[in-house]
Amino acid sequence: MLATDGRYVTLGRDSDPSEEEVRHAEDALRAQGLAGWLAVMEGNPYIGAIPKLMQVKPLAEPTVAFEDASATCVRAIRANRGV
């Protein structure tokens, strides 16, 4: 799950998240005044090629473009790697 500010969290590590898990994640975003997307990350944020993000579904009505949040996320990953 990708938030509008570029933060991300993994859902459904060994399988796709259930609709209930996605609904709970969306409720948690709303409760914090946030929004975002269910997204797929291709690659590993810690090693190897810089990951790419693909939008699956908006959550809690984001007002920021997915591309902007994705770019913010990738910048943070690069910074954490010292790249």
Secondary structure as UniProt FT lines:
FT   STRAND          2..3
FT   TURN            4..5
FT   TURN            13..14
FT   HELIX           19..31
FT   TURN            32..33
FT   STRAND          36..42
FT   STRAND          52..59
FT   HELIX           66..81
//
